[in-house]
Amino acid sequence: MKKNLGSVLALYPTPLVVIGAMNHDKPTWMIAGHVGIIGHDHILMSMHKIHYTNQFIKENQRLSVNIVDENLLPQADYVGTKSGKNTDKSNVFAYTLSENNTPIINDSPLAMDCHVVDNYETESFDNFICSIENTYAEEKVLDEKNKIDYQKLKPVLFEMPTYSYLKTGEVLARGGTLGKTWKGE
């Protein structure tokens, strides 16, 4: 018998990402743990309305999504603990501007340059629906077919209820292989 926990969001962990946006002539950064996939070409970034970065995303309709690995975790955690209202975080990461003037973290092994196509607002959150315009990946996280190899990328995962960072695990099986051998009733 399962215990009813009530209305509890239980889809964690999710990939930890650093969101980048331009604050006029310099970048601002924040971490986000509410990320989602909407089809094969759109993503959702759900960010509490109190975040300083949201205003620049709304103004520019652009953001970058920078995957965090273990090497990037200390800086990512720092930008997640400081508000851009009180702290200039523009120099935390070395960055390059994309073709669309979106800041991309140089040390992030994988980053997406996104255009905001909609903002589904709830009482407390901006839910930015974004089209992915460019994806930048370091060669070391790609396989021989130039596809992202998540065993090489090893993104950090974020678990909100305990505010913990987790390592990705090992591959258990390839999708579509286990069902072939299952002998159901």
Residue, then its C-alpha position, 0 to 999 in steps of 0.5 A: m500500500k502506498k501512502n498518500l502524500g497529498s499534492v507533492l511535486a515528485l519529478y526530481p531530480t532534474p538537470l542543474v543549469v545556469i541561465g544566462a541573460m544580458n543585463h544591458d551590456k553585461p551578463t547576469w547568471m542564475i541557477a535553475g532546477h525547474v527545467g522541462i522538455i516540450g517536444h523535440d525543439h522547445i524547452l520550459m524554464s520555470m523560474h520564480k518571479i522574484h528572480y532578478t534575471n527574469q526581467f532581462i529575459k522578458e526584455n530581450q526574449r533570450l536566454s542561455v541554458n548552460i549544463v552544469d558538470e562537477n567542474l562548474l558546480p562551485q561557481a553555479d552554486y555561488v550564482g544560485t546563492k546571490s541575487g543579481k539585485n545585490t551582487d554583480k555576477s557578470n564576472v563569475f564565468a568566462y563567456t562568449l556571446s552567441e550569434n544572437n547576443t546570448p551569453i554562453i558559459n565557456d566552461s559549460p560542456l553543453a549550452m543552448d541558445c534560446h529564444v523565448v516564444d511565450n511566458y506562461e505566468t502562474e501566480s509565483f512563476d514565469n514559465f518561459i517556453c523557449s525554442i532552441e536556436n543553437t546548441y554548443a557542445e564540447e567535442k569531449v562530450l560527443d560520440e563518434k556520430n557527433k551526438i551528445d554522450y551523457q556518460k561523457l557529459k555527466p550533468v549534475l542533477f538537482e533535487m529540490p526538496t533537500y536542495s541537493y546536487l547529485k551525480t548521474g549514474e551508470v547506464l542500466a540498459r538501452g531503451g527498447t531492449l529490456g521489454k524484448t526479453w520480458k515474459g509478461e502474462 
